[in-house]
Amino acid sequence: MSADPNVAEQQRRYREFLDLMPLTISLAGLPSSDGKYYTEEQMETRLFALRHAYKLARQFAREQISR
């Protein structure tokens, strides 16, 4: 009985996401909330920074692996 290839791919991508999360957060350079709440606009701005940091972290990891 073989596993569904879609499920295996989704699990692989999730592991990749989790592995890159520390680098992503570091690259984004966002301060922690320290217990304060953010407005919706502030959260969207932080999310924008995280998305772009994740893309860069993923690109960096792939470049390093391909060497």
N, C-alpha and C positions, 0 to 999 in steps of 0.2 A: 504494500500500500504506500504510494508516494504522496508527499505533501503537495498541496496546491501551490504552483509556482507564484501565483499572485500573493499568497500569504507569506511565502518565503521572502519575496522581494520587499514586501511591506515591513517585515521584521528586520531585514537587513538595513533598510533605510532608517528605521527607528533607532537601531543600534548606532548607525553612523551619526544621526542627529544627537544622540546622547553623548557619544564620544567627543563630538565637536563642541558641546555646550560650554565647557570651561574656557576654551579658546574664544568662542563667540562672545561670551560675557566680558572677557578681558579686552577684546578688540573694541567692543561697543563703548567701553569706558563709562558706563552709567553708574552713578552713585546709588547706593541702596536707599530704600525709602525711609529707613529709621523710624518706622511707625506712622509716618504721615501718609495721607491719602492724596492721590493724584487726580487731577481733573481728567475728563475723557480726552481732551486735546493733548494733555501731557502724556497720557498712556499711549496714544497713537504715535506721538513723537518718539517715545522710547521704543515702541514696537518697530518703527521704521528703522531706527538705529540697529536694533537686534537683527532684523531681516538682512540688512546690508552687511553687518558683521558676520552673519552666518554664511552668506555667499562668499565672502572673502576667506573665511576659515576653511570652507570646503574646497575652494580653489587652491589655497595654500597646501592643504593636505594632499590633494591630488597631484600637485606639482612635485611635492617631496617624494611621494610614492613612485612616480614615474621616472625618477632619476636613477 
